[in-house]
Amino acid sequence: MTTMPGADEVRALVDRLRRRNQQVIDRYEEFVAHSGELTGEGRSLDGAVRVRIDPNGAVTDVDIPDSALRHGAYLAEMILTAIREAQADRALKMTALGESLGTGRVRPMVEDAIPEHTRERIEEREDRRE
């Protein structure tokens, strides 16, 4: 026969649930506050074209030196490559922020969505900054 929990047990359970929910809300609010600061930067494969995106993912800067203009039809691909890298850069930063706040290990899923050569280029750039 199953016994019904007492009022004290129910109150303790509700209190634990409230504390847990508040922790989740606090982490979410911290994530929102910090993710609004995250930008991304990308470069074309040859490094000539540079793109930056803002915290909303919108392109804010495109730097195309005169030397890149000589690439003609290839220039569009250079720009797109830089934009994709900037988006991936921001996605990886957001993943790292989320993990630092205890959201779990989501990095492998994000990395799987980013081409390996793009991840490697971002990691190389980060290594040079350190």
N, C-alpha and C positions, 0 to 999 in steps of 0.2 A: 504494500500500500504506500502511495506517495503522500508525503506530508506537504502541506502548503508552507511556504516560507513565512516567517514572522515579519511583523512590521519593521523591526530593526534591520533585518536582512534586506528587505526591499529598499529601505531608505539608504542603506550602505551601497547597494547596487546602483541606485539612481545617482548617488553622489559620485561614485566612480565613473559612471557614464558622463555626467556633467563635466567632471575634471578632464576626462579624455577628450570630449568634444571641444572644450575650451582650449586645450593644447593644440588640437588640429586647427581651430580657428586662428589661434595666435601664430602658428607656423605659416598658415595661408596668408595672413596679413603681412607678415614679415617678407614672405616671398614676393607678394605684390609690390611692397615698398621698394625692395631691392631690384626686382626685375625691371622696374621702370628706369633703371640706370644702365641697363645692359645694352651695349651696341655691338655691332659686328664689323669686321674689316676683312676684305678679300682682295686678292690680286689675280691678274691674268696669269697663265702658266709661265710666261716669260718675265712676270713681275712688272711689266711696264704700266698696265692699267690698274688703278687702285680705286676701290669702291668702299664707301662706308654706309651702314644702315643705322637708323635711329632705334630707340627702344620699341617702336611700333613695327619695326621691320621695313620701314620705308627708306628708299635710297635717298641719302642726303648729300653725298659727295661722289662725284665721278672725276677722277683725275686721269686725263688722257694726254700724255706728252706728245709733242710733235712727232717724235720718232715712231710712235704707235700708229699715227695716221697713215704711214706708208704701208701698212699691212692690208689696206683696202678691204676686201670682202671679209677677211679674217677678223677685222676689228670688232664686228658685232659679236662674234664668238668669244673674243677676249673680254668684252664687257660682260657678257652673260656669265662667263666662268667666274669673273671677279664677284658678281652679284651672288651667285650660288655659294661661293666660298664665304662671303660675308654673312649670308643667312645661316650657313652651317656653323660658323664661328659663334654667332649669337645663340643658336640652339644648344651648342655644347656648353656655353657659359650658363645658360638657364638651367641645364641639366645639373651642372656642378652646384649651382646655387640651391636647387631643390634638394639634392642629396645632402648638402651641408645642413639643411634644415630638417633632415630626417624623413624625406618623402620616399625613401627606399632606393634601390638600385635600378634606375631607369636608363642609365647611360648606355648599356648594351643595346637597348631598343633604338635609342636615338642614333647611336653609331652605325647600326645596321642600315639606317635610312640615308646615311651620308656615304657617298662613294669613298672607297679606301684612299685613293690618291688625294682627295680633298682633305680628309682627316689628317693624313700625313703632312700635308703642307701647313695646315693650321698648327699642328704639334711642333713642327720645325720652327715656325715663326715664334711660337710661345717659348720654345727652348732658347732661342736667340735673345729674347727679352730678359730672360732670367740671368 
